[in-house]
Every structure is written in structure tokens, then in C-alpha cells.
């Protein structure tokens, strides 16, 4: 249906896989096209389904999730891949992002937040669990704190970037700042333009290097 986000799940744990399928198909505006137990199965299903989003586990039998992301992004660059895993170590995070994943959520994420993250991903965001966003920031942080020059970002834009670094979703930022979600999106588009980046992760890395 128009406006529906089409999703493929790649998860080898049957209970988790079926739980995700039920959550997605039971939520308005979301549709699970396929629930795959392996990367190889997913790569066969994608050409037939052409999903908007792939939810990808890392620890899979045979080809692992990170290797699968590389295959997906090489063949179908427009498909968005969100890692959905128990792994929160820095090495796995950056391997996933380098492979082409544009989101990284932990499996303990509450169902409502997971659905919001999927929507954010489709709308051009790079959702990350709060713990993941902090690890990204900490990795690029330097002993001496460097502020972005005032000529680059406004005070409001710096404030919104700070919320992004903490893993806040657009809806949550809007609530914290008492502004509309569309205003948040406008500010974030301007931040990305000024920093010459395309994703939340790239913006945070650019900020930390300034």
C-alpha cells in the first residue's frame, strides 16, 4: 500500500524473528515482506521484494550481517539497512557503519522506539540507540573540547546536534525543545548542509573533528 514501509528481517533466532514479524505486520504503516534466517536467504529474497529497509542481525550462520550489508549496498544502494543486534562494542559498530548501514539499534529497544527508528531511517535519518551514539561520540572525542565556530552552526543547531549525539529521535527532540517535528527536520537539513554531510553519524564525526 502507498505510504507503507516495506521491511525484510534477517535474524537467525526464530523467536526473535517471529516476534519482529508480528510487531511489524501488526503496526499500521509497516509491512514485513520476508523474515530470513540467514544472509544468504535474504540476498535471494531482496530482488523479489525490493524492501525499503532491511533489519540486520550481525551474528548469523554462514555469511555474517556485516558482510551481508556490503553485498546489499553494492547491489542495491537505495535500500536502507539498520543493524538490530545485541552487540554494542565499538568495533562492530564501526564495521557496520563502514559497510553501509545507516542505523544501529540494540535488540532491547522498546517496540515503539524501534518502529520510530525505522520511520526515521526512511525519512533520511540515521537512528542509533543512545548507548551506540555515545560510543560514536566518545571514539572521536579529544581530550580538549573543541566547539564548532559560531559561523558554522547557530546555537539552536548546536543544541539539536547535541540531542542527536545522545540518540534522540526527531520526535523526542521536538518534544524537548517545544517545536514541531518539521522544524526539527528543517534544522537538521541545515546542519547537514553546513557540515557537508548526509547522515547523523557523519555529522557527529565532523563535529568531533572540528
C-alpha positions, 0 to 999 in steps of 0.5 A, a space after each residue: 500500500 502507498 505510504 507503507 514501509 516495506 521491511 525484510 528481517 534477517 535474524 537467525 533466532 526464530 523467536 526473535 524473528 517471529 516476534 519482529 514479524 508480528 510487531 511489524 505486520 501488526 503496526 499500521 504503516 509497516 509491512 514485513 515482506 520476508 523474515 530470513 534466517 540467514 544472509 544468504 536467504 535474504 540476498 535471494 529474497 531482496 530482488 523479489 521484494 525490493 524492501 525499503 529497509 532491511 533489519 540486520 542481525 550481525 551474528 548469523 550462520 554462514 555469511 555474517 550481517 556485516 558482510 551481508 550489508 556490503 553485498 546489499 549496498 553494492 547491489 542495491 544502494 537505495 535500500 536502507 539497512 539498520 543493524 538490530 543486534 545485541 552487540 554494542 562494542 565499538 568495533 562492530 559498530 564501526 564495521 557496520 557503519 563502514 559497510 553501509 548501514 545507516 542505523 544501529 539499534 540494540 535488540 532491547 529497544 522498546 517496540 515503539 522506539 524501534 518502529 520510530 527508528 525505522 520511520 526515521 531511517 526512511 525519512 533520511 535519518 540515521 537512528 542509533 540507540 543512545 548507548 551506540 551514539 555515545 560510543 560514536 561520540 566518545 571514539 572521536 572525542 579529544 581530550 580538549 573540547 573543541 566547539 564548532 565556530 559560531 559561523 558554522 552552526 547557530 546555537 539552536 543547531 548546536 543544541 539539536 546536534 547535541 540531542 542527536 549525539 545522545 540518540 534522540 529521535 526527531 520526535 523526542 527532540 521536538 518534544 524537548 525543545 517545544 517545536 514541531 517535528 518539521 522544524 526539527 527536520 528543517 534544522 537538521 537539513 541545515 546542519 547537514 548542509 553546513 557540515 557537508 554531510 548526509 547522515 547523523 553519524 557523519 555529522 557527529 564525526 565532523 563535529 568531533 573533528 572540528 
